[in-house]
Amino acid sequence: PVQPASTPIPLPSAWNLLKAMQFLNDQQYLRSRAKEGEADAAAILACAPPLLVQALHKVALDGWCLGYALAVADLPPGAAAPKDSSDKMEVDASTEQSRVREVTEVALGAVAARTSGASGGLPAKKRRRTGHSATRASDDIAREMYSQLTAEMPPSTEAALTGPHPLIAKCSDNPAVADAVELLHLLKAQGPDLGVEPSLWVSSKLDRKLRYQLEDPLSVVSGTLPLWATTLPRLCPFLFSLKTRKMLLKYTAFGPAFGVHWTQESKVGQLLRRRATVQTELNAQTDPRKMQELSQELSNLEEHVVKSNNWLGALQSTLVRMTKGDDFLRQADVALEIVAAAGNLVEIQFEGETGFGIAVTQSFYVEITQALQERSTNRKVPLWVEDDDSTNSQYLLCRRGLLIKPLPDGPQRQEAVTRFRFLGRLMGQALREGFIVPLPLAEEVFALVLGEPVGPEGLPRPGSGQTGELVGTLADFAAELATGEAERRAAAEAEGRTLSNEELQAWRKEQAERTDFGERFLASQVANAESATQEPMSFERYCSLVEPCFLEIGLGGTPLCEGGSEKPVNLDNLQEFVDAASRFWFDTGVSAQVDAFRAGLNDVFPLECLVTFSPTELREMFCGEDRIEWTEEQLLSHLHPGGGLTDKSPTYKFLVAELLEMNQSERSRFLDFVSSCPRLPPGGIAKFHVDVFPDTTATKQSFPRSRACANQLYLPPYSSKDELHAKLHEAMHCSVGHHEQRVRDL
């Protein structure tokens, strides 16, 4: 019998065939449930099911008949048909066939024209895209995947989620499993009190299951991962290892193109890096026999890559040409606004320089970091809390990292908001491509990005090297008073009596008159025992000398309340001052900047994907490792001798010994010299390597040289460690493009 025609279901344009078939398969399942009275009939008739119920199953494509319904609308009289320019290119005919991969060049002329409002196009003989509809479709796949958490949330809990059970239940058909996961979620909330190591919470089975799921490239690229794969890691990230959560981020959050890119990197990346090393050795080799061996190895590596089932090709690249100077930050802002949603790799090239590649792009992020950390720049557009200027450096250096500068409403705040939107795009682009932005941000910054509350414990303390240490000192004293009061009340209740207000006031007065206030609260947390000695001073004496008021840093800045500059801090209003200061430092004074930073990240990838990480993990992922630590064993494992150099060679031994003796600043310069980044990547030395080759064309008077794009170091034949020390340090300090580590040593 002929079936009645059903109402067409409009599908999103971003869906591919696999996702459409999965959706239709779910509709069939829902209709079968409707016949049994298990589903909402109104939702079925409206063709709007509340959820995808069969997301765990793959769809068999046989037995389906797929048809297309075209809806044609009449155009208004005189209107021209719209032109689809998503794939339209302006290509120079002489270069169209010669180039293997597409490179979109954003020239400085276009950047200048955009900022000045001119309508001029790109220079002639430049390839460019005139639309990004395909890119947006790919980006929509990632955003749709990560929006399921809020889309599947019941309306009553959309504003304030009381528990994960409704969402966890949708990740499994087994109620017992959902209840077990919810119980673990509730237990983890009491983690600090339970004293359980974080690694013990990781479920090896779930962790392995998610990795296996991510190994299915078709599900990853098409955005048809099961619901639990993107929901459960966000609700219960402690069940998965950091490595697996990073894998989920790289494969799913940046769109299908980057999903393929990072899949290839995990499968054949080691072969590609070995190919670069072999090519370098081959170029420097003069022995015919050795050249033949290296050529054969190079051919074998290329064959393995080409024949690999995981190799599809390289990502498209956007070449951005910039000029260093006073206009550098503005150019970077405009360029990132253009390329943030492009879905391509970004390669930076500086005008007047011939270098290009990974090292130059990494140096771009370091140059931006350097500019944003300059003291003079921060005074013009205040982004960060000022340091105490004890280092006499032109850069802000704080031991705890940079905190966002709280600002009142006004023009300065609007400028800061614009700058933070740019910083969000910058850090999002760097994370998507695997680069580091070595800006030493404080952990509290990423806590605010994740929406976590930051209280008085985040305020600067003595020894942090920041303005506002007075506020942190008073917050510590207020916290001790609150703790002491709670203990005294508990002791009184245990004795069966109630503590009176008079008794509490007398005890607080006694604490304020203790003469060890300076020793307990004013001593620097990084000072040694001798310098930590403080003269006897009480809280009341300290307040009478300093005269703190209800101002941003206690002694100056934005008033925390009306008439704050005329309202002194004393024992009675101490807690009120601490609450007002915390609210301004981490809420009202920085909310606009944090929102702009989050919006900048969201321009590059869906912000929801970051909730699977803690603030500490995000800080390492974005900014790299704070400390540069390595041992002799680690150096021997990650400094790879080649080109005739072995671990027994004197020059190699000199290098290892020299690196062990370097301080933090010198290690930072060495990393910048060989990799264009003054910080170790997330994971420390275990995620870093350097290939060390002999420089056969150099003499003992020559300097070491490097190829930062490939992390390669070339050493002349030095006869002593002192020779290597002198030449290496001079090369590190005088080489063009080196960058100082912008963080104060602990």
N, C-alpha and C positions, 0 to 999 in steps of 0.2 A: 504493500500500500504506500501511496505517496504521503510522505510526512509533511505536515504544515511548515511553512517557512518560519524560522525563528528570527527574532530581532537581532540584527547585526551587533556584534560586540566591538566597539572601537578599541584598538590596542595602541599603546604608546609607540611613537615612532622610533624610540631608542631600542625597542625589543628586536632581537633577531629571531630566526625561525625556531631555534631550540627553545627559547624562552616562551614563544607563542604556543608551541606544542605542549609545553609543560602546563601553561595556563589553561589551555583547552582540555587537557586531561583532568585537571582539577575540577573544571566545570562539570565534566561528565560524572566525576565522583560525587560532587555535591548534589547533582540531580538524582543520583541513585539513593543518596541519603534522604533527599526530600520525599521520595516515594515511601520511605520507611518512617516518615514523620520525625526524622532526627534533625532536620535543618530548618532554617528560617525561610518559610515559603515566600515571604515578601521579598527577601533579599535575592532569592533564586529567580523570581519572576522579573526582578529589576536587573538581572544579570550583574549583580554587584555583590559577590560573595565576601563575607567579612575577612577571610584569610585564605592563604594558599595551604591546603591541608595535606597535600601529597608532595611536599618539597623534598622529602628524603628519597623519593624513588625516581629513577631515570625513566624517560618516556620512550616507549617503542614507537617508531615513526611509521610502521606498516599498519595498514587498515584504516588510514585517514585519507580523506579527500579535502584538500585545501582549496578554497575559492577566494576570489577577490571581489569586493564591491567598491566601485568607484563612485564617489559623490562629486558631481560637477555642479558648481554654482555659476549662475549667470553673472558676468561682469557688468558693472555700470556702464552706461553709454559713454563712449570716448575713452574708457580706461584701457590701459595697455596690460597685456598679460604679464604677470610677474616672471622675472627671470631668475633661475636658480644659479647663483654664482658660487655655490659651495665648493665646486671643483675647478672653478675658472682660474687660470694662471696667466701671468704675464711673463713669458719666458723668452730669453734671448735665443734665437734659432741656432746660433753657432755653438751654443753650449748645451742644448737640450739633449743631444745624443751622447755627448762626451762624459756627462756626469753620471755616476752610478747611483748616488743617493741624492735626495732632494735637500737642498739647503736654502732656507728662507733667511734672507739677510735684512735685518732691520738697521738701516744706515742712520748715521747721525743726522743727516738732513731730514729724514722722516721724523725722528724724535723731536728735533727742533721745531719742525712744522706743526707737530701735534700740540706741543706745549704753547706755541704762540698763536694757535688757532688758525694757521694757514691751511689751505686746502691742497697744497702741492703734494704730489705723489712721491714715490721712491725714485731714485736716480735710474737712468736707463741701464739696460743690461743687468738688472737685478731680478731674481726670481722671488715671487711673493705669493702669499695666499690673499685672496680678496674676501674670504668668508671662512667661518669656523663651524659650520653646522655639523659636519661629521665629527669634529672634535667634541662639540657639546654633546652629541649623541653618546659618544664613548664615556664622557664624563658623567652623563645622566645614569649610565648603568651602575657606576660605583655609588653615586648618591642615592639611587633608588635602593640598592642593596643595603646601605647603611641607614636608610630611613625606616626600615621595617620595624625597628625597635619601638619608635614612637607611633608608627602607623598601626601596629598591632596592639597598642596599649588601650585598655578600656577607657572610655571618656571620663569616667568618674575618677580615675587615677592618673589622668594625663598631667594634671598640675602638680600633684604630690603623690608619688608612688610610695605606698606603705610597705610593700614587700614584693619580691620578684616572682612569687608563685604564679600569677596569671601568665607571665611571659615564659617562665621556665617550663610550665605545663605544655606550652605550644611547641617546645623543642623536643618533646618526647611523647610517645603514645603510652608510655608506661607510667602510671601515677606514682608507683613506688620509687622510680628513678627520679622523677621530678621532686618528690618530697625529700629524698636524700640530698639532692643538690641544694634545695632550699635550706635544709638543716645545716649543711656546710657553709652556706652563705651567712646564716645567722651566727654560727660559731666563729667565722672569720671576723665578723664585726667586733668580737671580743678578743681578737688576736693578741694585742699587747698584754691583756690580763692573763691569757692562757700560757704565755711564754713559749709558744711553738715557733720553730724556725720557719721562715717563709717557704723554703724549699720543700718542707714536709707537706705543704698543702697541695702541691702539684700532683695531679692525677696522671700517672704515666699512660694509662689506657686512653683517657680522653685526649691527652696531648698527642699520642701517636695516631689516634683516629683522625684528629684534625689535620695533622701533617699528611696522612694518606689522602684525605679529601682534597687538600691543596695540590697534591701531585696530579690531579686530574685536570689537565690544561683546558679542556673544553668547558668544564663547569666554571672554571675561574674566569676565562675570557668572556664567556657569554653571560656571566652574572647569575648563573643558576645554581649557586651553592645552596645547600639545604639551610633552612632558617636557623638551625642551632649553630651553624658554623660561624655566623657573624653576630648572633645574639648572645649565646652563652659566654663567649670570651669577654663581652662587655659587661654582662651581669656578674660574672664570677671569674674575673681575670686570674685570680690566684690559682685556679685549677690548671692553668697552662703555663708552660715555661716562657721565659722572656724570648728565647730564640723562636719559638713557634708563634708567639704573638707578633714579633717583628716580621716573620714570614707571611702571616695573614695580612698585615698592613701593606707590605710591598706588593703582594699578589692581587689585592682586591681594592685598595683605597685610591689608587692613582689612575684607574681606568684600564681597559683591556690592553692597550699598547704597552704601558709600563708593566702590566702583569706578565706579558710575554717577555719583556726585556729582563725582568728580575728572575723569571723562570729560566731563561737562557743563561743568565749570570750564574745561577746556582748549579747548572748542569755543565756548562762548557766554559765558564769564566776562568777556571784554572788553566784550561788548555790555551785560551787566548792570552793570558798573562805569560805562560811559558813560551808561547810563540813570539811575543815581544822580546823576551829575554834572549831567546835563541837568535832572533834577527839581529839584536845588538851584538852578540858574540860573533856572529857571522861577519858583520860589517867590520869588526876590529881584528879579525883573524887573518893571518898571513900564511899559515902552514896549509899547503894544498890538501893534505890528508884530513886535517881537522876541518877544513872548509867543506870537504865532501861529506863528512859525517854530520856536520851541522845542517847542510843543505838537505840531506836525507831526512833528518829529524824534523826540519821545518816543513817539508813536504808531507810527512806523515801526520803532523799536527793539523795542517790545513785540511787534509783528507778526513781526519776524524771529526773536525768541526763541521765540514760541509755535509758529511754523511750522517751526522747525528740527527736523531728524530726530534731533538729539542732545539734545533737551530732553524730559525725562520729568516733571520736577517737583522740588520741594525735599525735602531729607531731613527726616524727623521730628526734632523737637527735644525735649530734656528741659530744663525750666526748673528750675534749682536756686537756691533763695533762701537766702542766708547772712547772718550777722551778723559784722561786723568786731569784733575785740577779743581778749581772752585766749583765748577758746575757738575762735578762727578755724582753727587747724591741725587740731584734733580734728574740727570740722565738715567741713572739706575732706577729711579722711581717710575719714570715714564716707560722705560723698557720692560720692567717687570709687569706693569699694568697691561702691556700689550701681549706678553708671552705667557702670563700666568695660567690662562685657560687654554693654551695652544696644544697641550698634550705632547709636546716635542721635547727632546733634549735641547738645552741651551748651551751654546759655546760662545765664550767671550773672547774678543780680540780688541786690544787697545791700539788706538791710532798711533802711528809712529813706531810700533813694535812688530816684529815678525813672528813672535811666538804665538801659538794657539794650542788648544787641546785641553786635557783634563787639568794639568797643572795651572794653566792660565785661568781657567774657570774657577778653580779653587782659590787662586790668588785674588780673584774678583771678590769673593765672599770675605776674604781676609781684609782686603782694602776697605770694604764697606764697614766691617767691624771696627777697623782702626778709625775711620771717620766718625762713626757714631759714638766712639768712646773718647773722642777728643774733648778736653775740658772746655775749650772755647766754643765748640759746636754745641755742647750741652748747655752753655749759658744762653745761647741764642734761642735754641728750642729745647727746653728742659725735659729730658726724657728720664734721667736717672738721678737718684739721690746723690748729692755731692759727697766726695770723700773728705778726709781731714787735711789733704794736701801736704802730708808729712813726707811724701816721697819726692816732691819737687818735679814731678813728671807732668808732661802735657796731657797725659791720659788719666782717666779716672781709674783708680786701683783700690779695690775693696776686698778684704779677705773673705767675706761671706758671699761675695758676688754683688751684682748690680740690682738694686731695688728700683721699681718704678717711682718716679717723683710724683707725689700727690699734688694736685693743682686745683685751685678754685675755678669756677666758670670764668671764661674770658678768652681773649685772642690767643694767649700763650697755650691754653689748653687745646684750642682748636688746631693750632699748628702741631702740637704734640700728637693729637689724634691722627692727623694726616700722616705723620712720620711713623706711627705705630702700625697703621694700615700697610704702609710700605714694608716695614720690618716683618709683618706677618707673611706677606707674599714672598719676601726674600727667604725666610726660614722654611716656608712651605716648599718652595722650589728646590732649595738645597736638600731637604729631606727626601723629596720625590726622586732626586737624581743621585742620592748617596753622598752628598758633600756635607761638610761641617761648617757651621757658622761659629767661629771661636769667640763668641761674645760671652763673657763670664756672667751670665744672668744668675740671680739667686733662685733657690728652689721655690721660694714663695711666689715668684712670677708664674711658674708653671702650675702651681696649686690654684692660683686665681684663674688661669686659662681653663683649667678643668672644672671650675665652678666650686672648688673646695673653699670653705671659710678659713681665713687666716686671722688669728687673734693676736694678742699682745706678745706672744712668744716669737713672732716674726719681726718685731721692732729691733733696731740696731742696739747692740750691747757694747760696753766698754771693750776696746780692742778690735772691733770690727772695722775700724778705719773709716766710718761714715758719720756724717752729721746726724744728729738725733739720738746719740748714745744716751743723753740724759733721759729721754723718754723711756728707753728700755730699762734704765736703772730704776726709775720710779715704778715701772711695771713689775719688775722683779720684787721690789719691796712690797707692793700692793698684793702680789700673789702670795708672798710669805705670810702677810697679815691674814689673808683669807684662809690659807691652810691652817694657820695656828688657831684661828677662831673656830673652824670646823672641828679641829681636834679637841679643843676645850669644851665645845658643846657636846661632842660625843662622850667625853669623859664624864661630864656632868650628868648626862642621861643615864650612863651606866651606874652612877651613884644614886639614881632616882630623884634627881633634882633638876631644876631649870636654871640656866645661867642668865643672870639679869643683865640688862644693858649697861648698868653702872659698872659691873665687873668687867664687861668687855671693853668699855671705854678706858678703864684703869689699866687693863692689860695692853691696849693699843698705845696708850700714853707711855707706858713703860718701855715698849718696843721702840717708840720714836726717840726716846732719850738714851738708848743704848749707844755707847761710844764706839762700837765696832762696826757701824754702818759703812764706813769707807772701806774697811777690810773685806766685808762681805759682799758689797755691791759695786764699789767703784774700782776694784782691782781689775786690771786687764786680764782677759781670759787667755791671752797668749804671752803674757809677761812672765819672766822668770821669778824665782822666789825673792831675789834681792829687790828688784824693781817693784814687786807687788806690795811691799811694805807701805802701809798708809798711816798717816797720823791719826790719832783718836778723833773721831767725829761722829756725831749723832745725826739722825735724819732732820731734826729741828734745826740744828746748827748748820747743816748743809743747805737747807732751804733759805735760811736767813742770809747766807753768803751769796748763793746763786740767784735767789729770787725768781724761781720758775713761775710762769703764768700759763694760762690756757691758750698756748700758741703751738704751732705745728711741731717745733722741736723744743718746746719749753722756754727757750730764750728768744725766739724770733719766728718768723714765718707767718703763715696764714692763721688767723684766729680760729679757734675750734668752736667758739660760740660767740654770741653777740657780746661785745665788750670783753673779749678774751684777753686782750693785752692789759686790762686793768683788773683781772681776776687772778689773784695769786693762788698757787697750789699749796695746800696744807694737809694735815692729817685727816681732817674731816671730809675733804672733797677729792682725796687722792684717787679713789677708785673711779669717780666721775671723770677725772682728767684722763686716766688710762683708757677708759672706754671710749671717750671722745677722740683721743689720739688714734686708737686702733681703728675706729670707724673711718676716720679721715684718711689714714695711711693705706688702708686695705679695702676700702669700700667707696665712699662718696668721692674721694680725691683721685681715685684711679679707675673707676668703673668705666668711664668713657674710653680711656686708653686700652684697657683690657678688651673691651668689646671691639675696638678697632683692630687690635692684634688678632683676635679670633676671626674677625671678618676677613682679614688678609689671608690667614691660613685657609679659610673656607673658600676663598677664591681659587685655590690650587687643588684642594681635595676636601672631601666631606669631613667636617670637624668631628663628627661623631666617632670616627675611627680612633681618636686619641684616648677615649675613655678606658681603653684596655690597658693603659700604662699609668704608672704612678708619677708624681712630679719629679722624683729622683731619676726615674728611667727616661722621662722626656728630656730632662736637662742633659743627660749624657748623649741621647740620640741627636739632639739638635746642636749642642755646643761642644761635644767631645768630653774627654776625660780632664778633670781638673789637674790632677797630679800626674807627672810623667815619671813613672816608676818602672825600673827594669833591673833584672839580676844578670849575672854572667851567663847562667844557663839559658835564660830567655833570649839574651842577645845572640848566643851561639845558635839558637834555634831559628831566629828571625832575621839574622844577617846572613844572606846566602852568598857565599863566595862563588865566583864563576870566571870564565875566560882564562883559566890557568891558575887562578888564585884558589887556595884551599884553606881550610881551618888551621893548617899547620904553618901557613905562610907568615913571616914576621910582620909584614904590613897589616895583615888581617888581625893578628894578635895585638898590635899597637892600637888599632882602631877600637877593639873591644875594651881594652884597658882604659883608653881615653874616655870613652862613653860612660864607663862606670864612675869615673872621677868628676864628671860634669855636674854642676848644680842645676836647679830647675830652669833658670834663665838660659843657660848654655844648652841644655837639652831641648828647650823650646826652639832655639835658633837652629840647632842641628835638624830637627824635624822639618822646620820651614825650608831649610836648605835642600833637603832631599825629597820633600813632598809638597811644598808650597802651603803647608798648614802647620801652625805652631802647636797643635794639640794632637794627642793620640785619638784614634777613632773610638767609638763606643766599644767596650770590651778590652781596651788597653793594648798593651804590646802584643797580646795574643792575636789581635786583628790587624797587625801591622807587619810589613816586611820590607827589607831593602836588599837589592842585589848589588854586590860589591865586585867591581872588576878592576884589574890592573890597567893603568893608563900607559900603554906601551910606547906612546909617542912623547911622553913627558920625561923630564929630568927631576933630580932631587930639589931643584929650585922652583919647580912648577907648583901650582896650587891644585888641590882637589877640585873636581867639577862634578856636576850632577845632571841627570835627566829627570826632572821632577815628575813628568807625565808618567813615567814608568817606575818611579822610586829606585833609581839606579845611581850609584856612587862610583866614581872613577878615582883611584888613588895612584899617585906617582910612586916610584920605588924608594920610599924613605928608608934610611938605614937605622933610625932610632925613633923612639916614641916622642922625644922632644921635638924632632923635626916635624913629625906629623901634627903634634899639638900646635906649633906655631903656625904652620901653613893652613891647617883646617880651621882654626879660630879666625884667622884673617880672612879666609874665604867666606866663612859663615857671616861675619860682620860686614863685609864689604860687597858681597854679591848683590846684584841688582834684583830688587823684588823681595828681599827678605823682610820678615815681619816679626816685630817683637811680641812676645807673649804678654797680653794686656791683663795680667792678674797678679796681685801682690802675693808673694810667698807667705805661707803660714809660718 
